[in-house]
Amino acid sequence: ADQQDAVVRFDAGLQAAAARTGAPAAPRLDLLQARGLYRTATQQLELDALRIDAGPARVAGQLRAQLDTRAGAGKLEVQAPGLQAQLEGDIAATRGQAQARVNLRDAASLQRWLSSLPGLEKAFAGTSVAGNAQMDLRWQGGWAQLQQQLAQPSTVQRGLAIELALDAPRLDLQLPGADPATPRSIALRDIAARLSGSPADAQLAVDGRAAMGPQQFRLRTRASGGIAGRDQWRLAVSELQASASGVAGGTEKQPWQLALQQPLSATLRRGASPLWQLDASASSATLQGPGPDALQLQWQPLLLAQTAGTPTAAWQLRGSGRVLGLSMAWAEALAPQMAQSGIGGDLVFDGDWNVDTTGPLRASARLVRRSGDLLVRAGEDA
């Protein structure tokens, strides 16, 4: 290094000696190269070239940092077994923008390499992952704004924005089970998640499939939300479709299916009394079971609150709704032994419910015959 007019220029390189033949493989730093300058008067660091090689992993790029104000910019490329990433950004306390792309080509290879690093041998604790995924991230805002947002999650920090896209065509998870010899397996397929917006107004879209043994699930949802005010958060669900097979009689051809028919909104508030309060709007949904009949679910505005109490906090609930089209096919799907006992028919019920625990307890529920008849077979035909 040489120093001229308060500028320190350097061009440094460290390279590890070749490993001895027959020596056990171990994580090591093979190469470190750094070329740049440091301006002592203004505390500016500029790395025109940076490269770090550590076995199969590599980091390369350029960096510029303003040390006194903790601002900086740079571009980095990261490679590791099964992983490739590019990061680029320019960020300061109250401004900044950055973008990153992470391509997880082989999750199993990355996990094996991480587990070989000192101190990480037991980091995954019997959990394994295989498959591939990709993430694209765009960020706007300063690091101090983000720090303040995390410290005060109910106060909007202006200038923060994010765009995140996650795609995982295949991810297979092995999780420890109650019996170490039989781990739990979760297969994720065609996962696509999108998040964009600001802390006050963010949009979320999620699509994907999951399987746990014979049980299979599908999800599609569109939602928005954010900070609505001091100690207030809002959520609006515009679309929700979910299905499940291998559960409670649901099959691949006739799964359980839930679909939101009207947008659903909710607001969560935190205060002194009540401690927490959730207000949800009126909405409706359809529930299709393994049978031919769909169940209509309707509900009015719902209130759920947690109030301070002695010795523990108490919960309060107020809401009402209706259930339309409850047929005998539903009873047979949930309790197959009914058909075996000779009970059947084409009877269809409508029902309603009402509950209020905010004062003296008031609760009611009723079923009303809409159509059809109940058949009971007795004797030898039963």
N, C-alpha and C positions, 0 to 999 in steps of 0.2 A: 504494500500500500504506500501511496505517497500523498503528502499534504501540500496544497497550494491555495493561498488566499482563502483560508478557512473551508476548503473543500478537500475532503478525504476520498481519494479514489482507491478502489481495491479490485483485485482480480484474484480470487482465491479458489483453490481446488484441492480436495482431499479424495484419495482413492485407496480403497482397502487392498491389502495384499491378496494374492490369489489363495484360495482355500487349499489346505493341504490334502493331498490324496488320501482318501480313507477317513478323513475327519467327519464327524457327524454333522449333518446339515442343521443350521441354526439361523434364525433371522439375523441379518447383519446390514450395516450401512456400507454399500459398495462404492458410492460416488456422491460427492457433494461439490457443486460448482456454484459460485456466486460472483457476478461482476457488476459493478455499479459505483455509486458515489454517495457521500454523506456531506451535506452542507451544515456545518456546525452552528453557524449564526442563525439560520432559520429552522434548524432541526428537520431538514428534509432528507429522506432516504429514498434513493432510486436504485432499484435492482433491474438492470437492463437484461440480465440473463440469470435465471435460477434453475438449477436442476438437482434433483435428489433421486438417487437410485438405491433401492433397498430390496435386494432379491428380485422377485418378479414385479414389484411395485415401482412406480415412477411418478414424480411430480416435476413439472416443467412450466416455466412461464416468466412473466415480468410483473414487478410490483413497484408501486410508488406510495410513500407514506409521509404524512405530515404529523410528526410525533407529538408536538405540543397540543394540537387540536384533535388528535386521534381521528384523522381523516386519511383516506387512501383510495387507491384505484389499482386495478391490476387485471391480469388474465392468467388463468392457470388451467393446465390439463393434467388430469389424474388418471393413472392406469393401475389396476390391480387385477389379480386373477378373477375373471368373471365380471369385471366392472370397468367402465370407462366414463369419465365425467369431464365436462368443460364448465368453467366458472369465469364470469367477467362482470366487473362492476366498478362503480365510482361512488363512494359513500362518505358522508360526514355526519356531524351530530344532527343537523336539522334538514338535510337534503340527501338525496342519493337515488341511484337506480342500479339494479343488478339483475343478472339472468344466469340461470344454471340449467344444464342438461345432464341427466344421469341415466346411463344405459346399463342396467343390470342384466347382462347376457346370461350369466350362469350363477344363480344364488348359491348353489351347493359348493362351487369352487371358491367363491368369496368366503363362505363360512369356514371351509377347511383352512384357508390361509389365515384368516383372523384368529382361529383357534390355535394356530401354531405360534402366534406372537407371545412374548413373555407377559405373563399376568392375565392373559385371556384364555388360558387353557380350559377353564371351567365356566367361561362367561355365558355360554348358551344353555348350560344346566339341563342337558337331555333334550333340548329343542333343536330341531333341524328344519331347514327350508331348502327347497329346490324349485327351479323355474326361472322365469325371466319377467322383467318389468322395465318401464321407462318413465321418467319424470321430467317435465319441463316446468321451470319456475321463472317468473318475472316479478321483480320487487321494485317498489317505489317508496322512498322515505328514508329518514335518517336513523342512525342507530340509537340516538337519545330518544327519539320519538317512539321507537319500538320498546325501549326500556321503560318509558313512562306508561305506555299502553299496557304492558304486562303488569306493572306495579299498580295501575288503576284501571282495571278492566271495564269499569262502568263509565269511564270518561273518554269521549272520542278525541283522538289525536289526529288533527287534520294533516293531510298530505301523505298518509299511509295508504298503499294499495297493493294488491297481490293478484297474480294470475297463476294458477297451478293446474297442471294437467297430469294425471297419473293413469297409466295404462298397464295392466298386468294380465297378459293373455293366459299365463299359467303360473300358479304358485301352489306348491304342495307343502303343507306344514305337518310336522310330527311333534306333538306335545306330550309331555309326561302324563301318564294316566295313573289311576289309583294303584294299579298293578304295574310295576316297572317293565314287566315282560309284555304288556299290551298297551303301547302308546296310543294316543288318540290322533287320528288323521283328519285333516281338514284340507279339502281341495278347492281352491279358488280358481274360477275360470272367467275370462273375458271381463275383468274388472275395469271399469272406466269411471274416473272421478274428475270433476271439474269444479274448481273454486275460484271465484273472481270477485273483485269489488274492494270495498273499504270496510273498516270496523263498524261504520254506521249502516252500510248497505252492501251486503255480500250475497252472492248467488251460489247455490250448490246444486250439482247434478251428479247422481250416482246410478250406475247400472252394473249388474254383475250376477254371477251364479256362485253357489257354494254347495259342497257336498260333504257330509259326515257319515261315512258308511252308506247305508241304504237311504238315508235322509238327504233330500235335495231341496235347495231353496233358490229362489230368484227374487231380485229386487230392482225396481226402477222408481226413482223419486226425483222430484224437482222442488227446490225450496229456496227461500231467501230469508235474510234476517240480519240482525246487528244490534248495536247499542241504541236504545230508544230514548235514553235520558239518564240522569244520575240514578244509579242502582236499578236500572230497568233494561231489559233485553227483550227483543221481539223475534218471533219466528212465524213464517208463513209457508205452508206446504200447498203447492198448487197441483202436484201430481204424486200419487203413491200407488204403486201396484206391487203386490207381493204374492208369492205362491210357495207352497210347501208340499212335498210328497214324501211318502215313507213315514208319515206322522198321523196318528189317529185315523187310520183307514185311508188316507190320501194316497193315490197311486200316481205313476208317471202320466197316465192318460187322463186321470181324473184327480188332479191335485186340489188342495185347499187354495182358494184364491181370494185375496182381499184387494178391493179397488176403492179409492176415495172418489166420491161422486161430486163433492163440492169443496172448494178451497177451505183449508183449515188454518186459522191464525191463533197465535197465543202470545201472551205477554207475561214475563216473569219479573216480579218486583221483590226487592229486599228492603227491609225497614226494621223499625224497633218493634212495632206491633201492627200487623203480624210480622213474624221474622221473615217469612217467605210467602208470596202469594202468586199463584198461577191462574190466569184467566184465559180460557179457551173459547173460541167462537162456536156458534152452531154449525153443524155440518152433517154429512151423511156418507155412508159407504155401503158397498155390497159385499157379502161374504158368500162365496160359492164353495160348497163342499163336494165330496165324492158323488153325492146324489144329483139328481137333475134340477133341484130347486135352489134358487138363489135367495139368500136372506137379506132383507133391507134393514139397515141400522141407521137410525136418525137420533140426533141429540141436540138439545138446546145449549145455550151458553153454560159453561162449566166453571166452577170456582173450587180451587184446592188451596188451602192456606195452612201454614204452620204457625201456631201462636205460642207465646211464652207461657210456660206452666211450671208447676211445682209438683214433683221434683223433676219431671221431664216435660219437654214441649209436647203440645197436643196438636192433632190434625183436625181440620174442618173441611167438609165437602158439601157442595150444593150443586145439584144438576138434575136433569130429567131427560127422558128420551123415549123412543118407541122401537119395537122390533116387529117387522112385518113379514109374513110368509113363513112362519115356523111350522113346517110340515112334519108328518110322521117319518119321512125319509131322513130328516135331521136326527130324530131320536134313534132310528135304526143305525145311522152312521156312527153316532157316538156311543151307542149301547147295542151292539149286534145281538146280544142275548134276548132282546125284546122280540125280534122276529122268531127266534127259536122257541120262545115261550108261547107263541100263538097270538101275539098282539100285533095288529097291523091296521091298515085302512088308509084313507085319503084325507084324513082330518088335517085342517090348516088353521093355525092360530095367529092372531095378532096380539101383541103385548105392549105394555107401557110401564115405566118405572119413574119414581120421583124420590129423591132423598135430600134432606137438609139437616146438617148437624151444626149449623152456625148458631143455633139457639137450642131450644128444646128439641130433642130428636123427633124428626118426622120422616117416615119412610113408607112407601107403598109400592106394590107391584101387582099386576094382574094380567091374566091371559083371557082372551075373548075368542070364541070360535068364529072363524070367518066362513068356512065351508067344509064339506066332507063329513065322513062318519068314521067312527072307531069300530074296528072289527076284532072280536076276541074268539079264537077258535078253541073249542074245548073237546074233551073226550079223546077218541083215538085219532082225530084229525089234528090235534094240537101239536 
